[in-house]
Every structure is written in C-alpha cells, then in structure tokens.
Amino acid sequence: DRPDAVVYAVNYQSTRSPILLTQPWQVVSGQGQQFPDYLLQTRCSDPTRDALLRFLDTLDGWDSDLFPTWLASTAGPCSGPGWLGVTCDYNRVTGLTLSRKKCMGQLDLSALSELPLKELDLSCNVFSNTVNLSALPRTLTRLDLHGNADLSGTPDLTSLPPELEYLDLSGCRFDGTVDLSLLPRNLIVLLLNSNSLTGAVNFTTLPPGLWAIDLSKNFF
C-alpha cells in the first residue's frame, strides 16, 4: 500500500512473483538471472523513459551492459550521464543506437513510434521474423537494420518516414519483390544488398537526390 513504491513482476528461474521496490528502477538481483526477463511498471512518470523500457521489454534478451544504465536509473534517459545508446538533444531523445547489443526476439517498433527519433541503429543483432517499417517514428532520417540475418518477409518501403535519408536493410533474409515507387523524396542512400529479393524493379520513380543504391547479392 505504499504510494512511493513501484511493483515489478520478475521471473527468476521460472518462478514469477511480485517484488516491492522502494525506488523506481531499483535493481533487484536474483540467483540464476542477471536481469529480469519480465518487467511490469505500474506507475509512469516519464513517457520517454517508459517508451524505451516498453521497447526493451518486447525483446527476449539483450546485452547485460544495458542493465545498469536503463533499468537501474532513477532519472530519465537524458538526465545525468544518460542511458547507454541513447542520444539526446535538449532533453529530447533523438537517437537510439543498440548495434551489436545481442538484442533478440521479434522486432516491434510500435513502442518507439511516438519518440522524436532522428536516428535508429539496431544493426547486427538477432532480431527475427518480419518488421513493420510503417511503425517507425515519422521524424526519422536514418535507419540501420543491417546484419540481422533472421529478419525476413518482404519489407514495405511505401510507408517510410517522409524525412528518411538513409536506409540500410542489407545482410538480412528479406525476400519477395520490393516496391521502390514511393520512397521518401529525401532519400539519399538505399542499401538492400545481400538479401533474397526477387522480381522486377522499377527504377523510373526513384527519389531525385538518391546517389547510392545497392541491390547486389539478391535474386533479381
């Protein structure tokens, strides 16, 4: 019944039970687990922090070096030393770089959709299944998902953020035929190489400023 407490459900060795924490984001250590694999926040005070933690909670796993700065922090991601991988501009989260952080599971971008991100780098992780690129923040200018070898399906490139300038989806397992007719007008770099894409590609409606496009190592 304490109003200043936060309750989490933490799963340690398949035993899930609520634990009372007297400080928000206080770390609780448990035998057999380096960090909680299930996290439930019952009180929200910082929408940006909550959005980032919701994204983290959708993953099946991540590098342990994220644990001290994200889950143990009582401050927001732009306060004090900040959070690992988070870039801020005047207390606004504008970038998220989690390249090579052993992030695994299905990539759900919906938790990040309301953040004012300009750059998102989730490259060289272990994301699997398909990805919904229409859920990206509309402010995004740079997206890097390369090197996620288990990302599959046909990427929808017709509903990308309007200000996107750089898109790297290389080295994944995307297949099918991509539609390049509605790419963002500001797009400068498009990397789709080393996938399993097929079919005909229409190059007549590419963005006017596009100066680098790589479709090599596919099945066109």
Buried (B, 14 or more C-beta within 10 A) or exposed (E): EEEEBBBBEBBBEEEEEEBEBEEBBBEBEBEEEEBBBEBEBEEEEBEBBBBBBBBBBBBEBBBEEBBEBBBEBEBBBBBEEBBBBBBBEEEBBBBBBBBEBBBBBBBBBBBBBEBEBBBBBBBBBBBBEBBBBEBBBEBBBBBBBBBBBBBBBBBBBEEBBEBBBBBBBBBBBBBBEBBBEEBBEBBBBBBBBBBEBBEEBEEEEBBEEBEEBBBEEBEE
